[in-house]
Every structure is written in C-alpha cells, then in structure tokens.
C-alpha cells in the first residue's frame, strides 16, 4: 500500500467526521451504520487510490458507496 500525506489524511478524517455528525442528526440507524462501516474502509480506498487524483470528499463517498453496495451485492465486500 502507498503512503499518504498527513494533511490529506486529516482532510479525509474531517470529511468522515462531518458525515458522521450529519448521519447522527438525521437519526436514520441505517445511515449511521453505513457511515460507521465506511469509516472502517476509508483507509483501504485511500491507499488504493494513491496514484489517482481524488479529493477527500470523493474518497469518503466511495467508502460510503461501498458500504451501502455491500448490502445489495452478495460478494461486494472489500478484500483485505
């Protein structure tokens, strides 16, 4: 896996925290679960996208989409 810049990682963390706060305010348990799962896999996507030009927001959305998609796909899980 590639190395990431600390400032980029901090930006990704900030975006995850923002999404988490919003999910808590909305009060939908399913959304909170998806955000929690996305936070577990965001580093995987950050490392996998090392050579790509992606914003922190795009990485967070990709992690969230993967968490939601896993609920709809039988083998949609992230490989460790």
C-alpha positions in Angstrom: 0.0 0.0 0.0 1.1 3.5 -0.7 1.9 6.2 1.8 -0.4 9.1 2.2 0.2 12.7 3.2 -0.7 13.6 6.7 -2.7 16.7 5.6 -4.7 14.7 3.1 -5.4 12.1 5.8 -6.5 14.8 8.2 -8.9 16.1 5.5 -10.3 12.7 4.9 -10.8 12.3 8.7 -12.5 15.7 8.8 -14.9 14.7 6.0 -15.7 11.4 7.7 -16.5 13.3 11.0 -18.7 15.7 9.1 -20.6 12.9 7.5 -20.9 11.1 10.9 -22.4 14.2 12.6 -24.9 14.7 9.8 -25.9 11.0 10.0 -26.4 11.3 13.7 -28.6 14.4 13.3 -30.7 12.8 10.7 -31.4 9.9 13.0 -31.6 7.1 10.5 -30.0 4.0 12.0 -29.2 2.5 8.6 -27.3 5.6 7.5 -25.4 5.7 10.8 -24.4 2.0 10.2 -23.3 2.8 6.6 -21.2 5.7 7.8 -19.6 3.6 10.5 -18.8 0.9 8.0 -17.4 3.5 5.6 -15.1 4.8 8.3 -13.6 1.3 8.7 -12.8 1.1 5.0 -11.8 4.6 4.0 -8.1 4.0 4.5 -8.3 1.0 2.2 -9.6 3.3 -0.5 -7.2 6.0 0.3 -4.3 3.6 -0.1 -5.8 2.0 -3.2 -6.2 5.4 -4.9 -2.7 6.7 -4.1 -1.8 7.2 -7.8 -5.2 8.8 -8.7 -6.3 12.4 -8.3 -9.2 12.2 -5.8 -10.4 14.7 -3.3 -11.1 13.7 0.3 -14.8 14.1 -0.4 -14.6 11.6 -3.3 -12.8 9.1 -1.1 -15.4 9.3 1.6 -18.2 9.0 -0.8 -16.5 5.9 -2.4 -16.2 4.3 1.0 -19.8 5.1 1.8 -21.0 3.7 -1.6 -19.0 0.5 -1.0 -20.6 0.1 2.5 -24.1 0.6 1.0 -23.4 -1.6 -2.0 -22.3 -4.5 0.2 -25.9 -4.6 1.4 -27.1 -5.1 -2.1 -24.3 -7.4 -3.6 -23.6 -10.9 -2.4 -19.8 -10.5 -2.8 -19.5 -6.8 -2.7 -17.1 -6.8 0.3 -13.7 -5.1 0.4 -10.9 -7.5 0.3 -8.2 -7.1 3.0 
